[in-house]
Amino acid sequence: MRKRIVVNAGLTETRVGVQEGNLLTELYLERHRHRSIVGSVYKGVVTNVLPGMQAAFVDIGLQKDAFLYAGDYTTNLGDFARAMLSGGDEEGDADVDVEELEPRRETVPIEELLRKDQNVLVQVSKESLGTKGARITSFISLPGRYLVYMPQARHVGVSRRIRDERERDRLRAALRSLTLPAGGFILRTNAEGKSQEEFAADVEFLTRLWAQVQARFEQAAAPAVLHEEGDLIFRVVRDLFSPEVDEFVVDSREVYDKCVGYVEALVPALRDRVRLWEEPAPIFEALGLEKDIEKALRRRVWLKSGGYIVIDHTEALVSIDVNTGKYVGKRDFEQTVLKINLEAVGEVVRQIRLRDLGGIIIIDFIDMESAEHREQVYRALKRALAEDKARTNVLEISELGLVEMTRKRVRQDLRALLSVVCPTCKGSGITKSDATLAAEIFRAVQGKVRAEDANGREVVVRVHPDLARYFEGDGQEGLERLARALDRKITVQPNHADREGYEVRLRGGAPQ
């Protein structure tokens, strides 16, 4: 399947889309005034220790204090004996073979580890999401092109995406034959087929970077940035541009030149795959990405067969519901259900990756009576998720057709990034009907008149234009009955901006 990276460099933001075939599977966006801080290293100062939550708040120079769990902190920053692995970087190696690298988490109370006003060396592992501050860890991991360096670890791991055991052994041997600094390394997916010399260059770069971080920690006054992750284009070249990518297209000469510089430094063999988009049509629109982004903001996504999936966000989880829709099948019902569920698997996983959904995800497949069919759909889901760079954990399909899974999230999902809560429905997706609002206004008018206790005065009601039109049609009879009951004129004015908002005045009186 043809794979392409597409870069749209706008005036205020840069967008990067990854296409597999003609479908958009991943989208990264960076606004020029709000760069991602995941992976950046800080010298922070503890502002509060919470024994009840076994966590601490740390000031790293952001608007909100960052959040540090006791399990993400080590008591001695100079002690590299404690192993770690908290997962990959933002775009990269959540595909690491973690079993041999999982740290021993000692249950030391947070109040014995940290105190207020203490300086700490930390790295951002998750962006600020909603009302929560950034999540941080003291287990530092510095990604290079082929390696991830972890100063506090003691192991050499290999990406689990590299499945050939002989290649895994070769990679370990090649890395261990070098003179390595104290700490641990992960060989990333990009390391497959690469030589000892290429690993040596990565080791030298990462060792030098860690030394700079340590020196800055000693000199800087907290809070301070010690190391910033590169911009979006740099991270894309480092983490996503591989031999599997057939084309890397950029629509800006300035960004193209920058991109070529990164490619020549990191992956010179792929230089010929980078090209400048010189067509007059906008690149995302011409290549079909704009349409896919617009669809990714919809609640309902149609499948080619006529079935559809519905994606709903709740406070604690994301639910994805699979429905037959217009598809009625050709044979028996069980085969119809199986076909829809198998087709839905690919679209569900694509939407999870594209929308960057995270946390707890519940997928409600159409009920399947056959255990064999449930297993078939489960295997298809696992295969599809193998291409996802974010770490996932998937439980088997229940008899009710439900799949429970978790997916690591390090930044805002696409919906939160591109949209805001509707000011009318306040995020509920529904508003009061015209009839409900009319009845509510009638009660408000009656209450206002009784409170003012004035005779022969006109009542003026300001409402949204849609509701004003309702009072001219279906609601006119009720308005006339109210006027007769109160024995006064009622005037409706269509000049309120909020659909559910209204204002009731008595001529010369104060607004409600």
N, C-alpha and C positions, 0 to 999 in steps of 0.2 A: 504494500500500500504506500502510495506516494506521501511523503511527509514534508511539510513546509513551515518555516517560521516567517511571520509577516510582521513588520515593524511600521507603525504609524506614529510619526513624531509630530505632535501638535504643538500649538503655541503654549498651552498650559499643562499638557499631560502627554505622556508617551504610552502607547498601547502596543502590546506584543501578543499576537495570536499564534497558536500552534494548530495547524491543519493536518488531519490525517485523511487522505483522500480529499474530498471536498467539504468535509465537516470540521467545524471548529471544536477542538477538544479541550483546549486550555486558553485562558486569557489572563494576562498580567497587565496591571495598570499602575503607573506611578505619576502622581501629580508633582510638578516641579517644586512646589512649595512644601510638599509633605512626602518626603522620601521615606521608604520603608526603613525601620530601625532593627528589624530582625537580624541577628548575627552581629550587631555592633556591640563593642565592649566598653564598659563604663567603670569609673571609680565612683561608687555611690556612698551615701551616708545613711545609716539606719535611723529612721524617724520614729518608728514605733514597733514594739515586739508584742505579739498576740499569743500568749501561751494557750488560750482556749482553741485557737485555730492552728497552732503549731506553724506559724508563719510570721513574717515581718514585712513592714512597708519600708521601702528604700527610696530615697530621693536621688534620682540619676539625672536631674536637670530637665525633666519633662513637666507638662502641666499637672499630671497626676503622678503620685508616687507609684513606683513599681511594686509588684507583689513577689515575695520570695518565700517558698515553702521550705520547711526545715529539711526535707529530703533532698532539696536542690542546693543545699549548702554544705560545704566541707569545713571542718573546724580549723584546719591549718592550710592556708593557701600555698605554703611552701612544701607541703607533704604530698608527693605525687604517687604515694603507694596505693591510694584508694582508686579503684577502677570506676569508670563511668561510661555511660552512654545514654543520653536522653533523647536520641533520635537525630535525624538529619537536619540539614539547613533548609532554608525556605523553599527552594526549588529542587532540592537535590537528593540527598541520600537517606531518605527514610527507608531505603531498600537495603539496609545493612543487615548482615547476619548477626543478630544481637545476642544470641544465646551465650556465646563465650565472653561477651563484653558487659553483661548486665552487672551493675555495681552492687556491692553489699551496702544496704542502707541501714546504718546503725540508728537505733531508736534513742537518740540523745535529745532531751527536751530543748526546744528552741531557745528558752531563756538561759540555758547553759552555753549556747553557741554564740548568741548575739546579744548585744546591749545597745541601748539608744546612743546615737552619735558615733557609733563605730564605723570605720571606713571598710568597705568591702569591694572586691573585684568581681564584677558580674557581667553576664552576657544576656542580651534580650533573646528569649526563646519564643515569645508570642507577642504580637502587636496588641495595643490597647483595643479592646472589643467592647462596644457599647459603653456601659458605665464603669467597666473594669479597667484598671491600669495595666500596663505591660507586665507580662510574667517574665521573671529573670531567673538565672541559674548561675552558680559559681563554677559549674563544670564547663570550662571553656572548650569550644571546638572551632578550629580555624580551617575552613575549606580551601583547598587548592584545586588545580585542574584535575589531578588524578588521585589525590590523597586528601583525607581530613585528618588534621593533627589535633590530638587531645592531650595537652600537657599533664593532666591529672590521671591518665590511664596508663596501663602497662601491657597492652595487648596489641596484636596486629589482626585486624578483621578484614573480611572481604565482602563486598556487596553481594547480597543473595541473588541479585539478578544475573550474576555470573554463575551459571549452573554447572559448567564443565569442571569436574573435580581436578583434572590434571592442570587446567589453566589456573584454578584457584591455588593449587600447590605451587605452581610456577611463580605466580604473583607474590605469594608470601615469601618464597625463597629469594626472589629478586630484591624485594624490599629489605629483608633481613640481612642480606649480604652487604648492605650499605652501612656506613657509620651513622647510627641514628642517635638523636638527642634523647634525653629522658622524656618519657611520655609514651603514648600509644598512637597508632595510625589505623585508619580505615582506607582500604583500597576501593575507590569508587567505581561505578559501572564503566566510566570512561577509561579506566585503567586496562580494560581487557585488550590483550594483544600488544600492549606498550612495553617499552624496554626499560632496563635498569637505569640508563642515562636520563630518561625522562622523569623517572621517579626521583633521581638524585637532585634534579633542578627544583622539583616541588619541595623536597625536604629542606633544601637550602633556603628557599623563599619563606617557607612556613616557620623555620627555626628563627630566621632573622625577624620575621613579623612578631613572633612571641617575645623575643628579646626587647623589641621596641615597646610592646605593650607593658612589659614588666618595668622598664625604665620610666615610662610615662606615669605608671601607677605610683612610683616612688616620688616623682617630682610634682605631680598635679595636685591641686586642691579640690576636694570633692564638693559638689558633683562635677564630673568632667568626662568628656568623651575621650577614650584612649585609642579606639580603632573603629572606623566606620566601614560598613560593608560598601562595596562598589555600587554604582548606579545600576538601574534595571538592565541596560544594554550589556554591561560587563557581566552581570550575573547570568543573563541569558546565554551569552557566548560561553561562559565557564561551565554552566550546569546543563544546558539544553542542546547546544550545538555539537552534534556527534555525527559519525559516518552514516547513521540512519536518516539524517536530515538531507533531503535532496536539494533544497533550495532555501536561501536566507535572503528575503527581499526587504529592502528599506526604502522609504519614500522621501527621505531628506538627504541632500548631499552632505550636510554637516554631520548628521548621525551616521551616514554611510561611511564617511572617512574615519570617524571614531570607531565604528564597528570593525572596519578592516584592520585598524591598528590593534584592536583586541584579538582578532582572529590570528593575525600574523604572530602575535606574541604567545598565544595559547594553543592554537590548532592550525598552524600554517598549511598543513596538507589539505585543509578544506577551504582555502582562500578563494578558489575558483567558483565556489557555490554561493558566494555573496554577490548580490547584484543590486543595482540602483533602479528603483521604479521610476520610469520617466513618462508613463502614460498620463494623459490629461485627467482621466477619471480618478476619483479618490480610491486609494488602494484597498481599504476595507470593504468599500461598496462594490468595487469591480471583482474582487475575489470571493464575495459572498459572506464575509465575516460580519458585516453590519447587520445583515438579516438574522444570523445566528445569535448575535448578542441581544437583539430585540426580542427574539423568541425566549432567550434565557431569563428574561424578566417576567415572563408570563407564568401564571399558575398552572395552566394546562398545556401539555405538549402532546401533539398528535403523532401516532406511529403510521408508517406507510400502509399497513394493513387496514387501518380504520379504527384500531384501538387507540387508547390514549393513557397518559399518566398524569396524575395531579400531585403537585408538590406544595405542601403546606408547612409553614414555620410556626412553631410554638415557642414558649419561653424556654423549655428544657430540651426539645428535640425537633428533628425534621421528619415529617411523615411523607412517604411517597406511595401513592395508591395506583394500582394498575387496573384498568377497566377494558372490557371488550369493545365498548363504543359501537361503531357501525359494523364491526366484523362479525359475521355469523358463521363462518367456517364452511367447509365443504363436506366433511364426513361427520363423525360423532363429536359430542360435546367435549369429551376429554381431550381429543386431539386439537380442537379449537382452542381450549384453555392453554394447552401446552405451547401451541404456536404463538399465541399472544404473549405468554410469559417469557418465552425465549427471545422474542423480538424486543420485548420491553427491557430485558437485561442490558442490552447494548446501549439503549437510549438512557436508561437510568444511570448507568455508570458514566456515560458521557456528560449528562447533566450534573452529576455529583462533581466531576472534575471541572467542568466549565464554570459552574456556579461556586465552586470551591466550598461546598457544604462540609461542615465539620461537626464534631461532638457526636451525640447519639442520633442515629438515623434508623428509622423503622420503614421497611419496604413491605407493603401489603400486596403480595401477588394474588392473582385470582386463585381461589381454593382448588387444590388438586387432590383427588382421592388416592391416586396412585403414588406409592412411596418411590417408585422408580422415576416417575415424572418429577417429583420434588427434588430427588437427588440430581437429576439431569439439569434442572434449572439452577440448583445450588452450584454445581460444577461450572456451569457457564458463567455464573456471577463471579466465582473465584478467578476464573481465567481472565475475565474482563478487568477485574480489579488489579490483576498482576501488572497492568500497564500504568497504574496510578502511582505517582511518586510519593504521595502522602501515605503515612502508615495507617493501615486499616486492620480491624479485627472483626471477623464475620462469624456469626453463629449459624448453625444449620436451620433450614426452613422448618417451621413448626407445622403441625397438622392443620393449622388454620391458614397456612400460607404466608405467615409472617417471618421476615428476616430481621434480626436485630444486629446492628453493626455500629462500630465506632470508627471515626476518621479523624486523624490529628489535624487540628486547625491552628495556624500560626498568624493569620491575618483576617481581616474582614471578608465575609463572603461577597459575591458579586452584587447581590441585591442591596446589601448595606452600603457597598461602595458606590453604586450608581443611582441610588434612589433615596428618598426620605419618606417618613411616615406621612400619609395623606392628612392634610389639616382638617378635612371634613369628617372622615370616618375614624380618624385617630388610629389607623392601623387595623381596624376590625374588618374592613372590606365591605361593610354594609352601612347604610344611613337610614334614618327614620323615613317612613313613607309619607307621602303628601297628606293622606288622611290622618295619620298619627300626629303630624306637626300641626295640622289645622285644629284638631281637638285640643291639643296642648295650648295653642294660641287662644282659643275660645275661653279656656279656663283662666288663662292669664288676664284676658280682657275683663272677665267677670270679677276676678279678684282685685284688679286695678280700680274698677269703677266702685266696688264696695268700699275699698280702702279710702278712696278720695271723697266718696259720698257727695258727689257734685251732680247737679241736674242740668239737662239741656246742653251738655258739652259734647263736642265731637271726639271720637276715638280714632287715632291714627296708628296704624300697624305697619311697620317697615319689615319687609320679608325679602327672601331671595327671589329673583325673577321667576324661577321655576315654580315656586309656590304661589306667586302672584297670578300666574297663568292658571293654576289649579283653582284659585278663588274666582276666576272668571268663568270657569267651566263647572266641573263636578262639585266644587266647594261653594258655589254661589248660593245655593239654597240654604246651607247651614249658616252662611254669613248673614243672609237676610233674616233668618229666624232669630239669630243673636241680636241683631239691631232692633228687631221688634220687642224682644224680651227686655232689653235694656232701655228702650225708648230713646235711642240716640243714633246719630249717623256714625257709621264705621267706614273709614277710608283705608284702603290697602295701597301701600307704596312699594314698588319693586326696586328697592335700592339698598339691600343688605347683602354683603359679600359672602357671608357664611350660609351654606344651605340650611343648616339646622339652627341658625341664629335668627333672632327677631327682636324687635323693639316695640313696646307699647307705650303710647303717649296720650294723655288727655290734652287737648289744645290749651297751651299755656302751662301744663304740668311738667313735672320732671320725668325723665325716661325711667323705665323699669330696669 
